[in-house]
Amino acid sequence: MSVALAELLSIELIRKHLRVDHLDEDDLILLYAECALAWALWYCDNPDLVAAQDFPASFKGALLLLISHSYANREAVVLGSSGTDVATLPLGVETLLWSSRNFRGPPDPAPETQP
């Protein structure tokens, strides 16, 4: 990854967002947070996101939504009351990450040096 999770979000801020006031699940929370960061970086595919100051607040907010979704639901779908209705849980993550996406394509390769 280009940036460490702790540079973007502290475990204290993540716990506050989750409304968790104990340390017992920090390892699980950090696992969800690392997964959220990896997914968001993949989704945005933006080579300009390198240092902590390059990440807008919307990116960090999206991470918090992804982390809380993983923590609260532990599944990507929810079953309806009949047991046959399955619905994907809605997220605002893509909307928040939209401004950080790379629509320019891959960066131009460095010119080759001739001996």
C-alpha positions in Angstrom: 0.0 0.0 0.0 1.1 3.5 -0.6 0.2 4.8 2.8 -0.2 3.3 6.2 -3.6 3.1 7.7 -2.5 4.8 10.9 -1.5 7.8 8.9 -5.1 8.2 7.7 -7.2 7.0 10.6 -6.3 6.3 14.2 -7.7 3.3 16.0 -9.2 5.7 18.5 -11.1 7.5 15.8 -12.3 4.2 14.3 -13.5 3.0 17.7 -15.3 6.3 18.2 -17.0 5.9 14.8 -18.0 2.3 15.7 -19.1 3.4 19.2 -16.8 0.8 20.7 -15.4 1.7 24.1 -13.2 -1.3 24.7 -9.9 -2.6 23.2 -10.9 -6.3 23.0 -11.7 -6.2 19.3 -8.9 -4.0 18.0 -7.3 -6.8 16.0 -10.6 -7.4 14.2 -11.2 -3.7 13.7 -7.7 -3.2 12.3 -8.2 -6.1 9.9 -11.4 -4.6 8.6 -9.6 -1.2 8.3 -6.7 -2.6 6.3 -9.1 -4.4 4.0 -11.1 -1.2 3.6 -8.0 0.8 2.7 -6.8 -1.9 0.2 -10.2 -2.0 -1.5 -10.6 1.8 -1.6 -7.1 2.2 -3.1 -7.9 -0.5 -5.7 -11.3 1.2 -6.5 -9.8 4.6 -6.9 -6.7 3.4 -8.8 -5.2 6.9 -8.3 -1.4 7.1 -8.5 -1.7 10.6 -6.9 -2.8 9.1 -3.6 0.6 8.5 -2.0 1.1 10.5 1.2 -1.4 11.1 3.9 -1.9 14.7 2.8 -3.1 13.5 -0.6 -6.2 11.8 0.8 -9.3 14.0 1.0 -11.7 13.8 3.9 -14.3 12.0 1.7 -11.8 9.2 1.2 -11.4 8.8 5.0 -15.1 9.0 5.5 -15.5 6.2 3.0 -13.0 4.1 4.9 -15.0 4.6 8.1 -18.2 3.5 6.3 -16.5 0.4 4.9 -15.1 -0.4 8.3 -18.4 0.1 10.2 -20.2 -1.9 7.5 -17.8 -4.9 7.9 -17.9 -4.6 11.7 -21.7 -4.4 12.1 -22.8 -6.8 9.4 -20.0 -9.3 9.0 -21.8 -10.3 5.7 -22.3 -8.5 2.4 -26.0 -9.4 2.2 -28.9 -9.5 4.5 -31.7 -12.1 4.4 -35.3 -10.9 4.4 -38.0 -12.0 6.8 -39.0 -15.0 4.6 -35.4 -16.3 4.4 -35.6 -16.2 0.6 -35.3 -12.5 0.1 -31.7 -11.4 -0.2 -30.6 -7.8 -0.5 -27.2 -6.2 -0.9 -26.7 -3.7 1.9 -26.5 -0.1 0.5 -23.3 1.9 1.1 -22.4 5.5 0.3 -18.8 4.4 -0.2 -18.7 4.7 -4.0 -20.1 8.1 -3.9 -17.5 9.3 -1.4 -14.7 7.7 -3.3 -15.8 9.0 -6.7 -13.8 12.2 -6.4 -10.6 10.2 -5.7 -10.9 7.8 -8.7 -8.4 7.9 -11.5 -10.1 8.5 -14.8 -6.9 9.4 -16.6 -5.7 5.8 -17.1 -2.3 4.5 -16.1 0.6 7.0 -15.8 2.8 7.4 -18.8 5.8 5.1 -18.6 9.2 6.6 -17.9 11.2 7.2 -21.0 13.8 4.6 -21.7 17.4 5.8 -21.4 19.7 5.2 -24.3 23.3 4.2 -23.6 
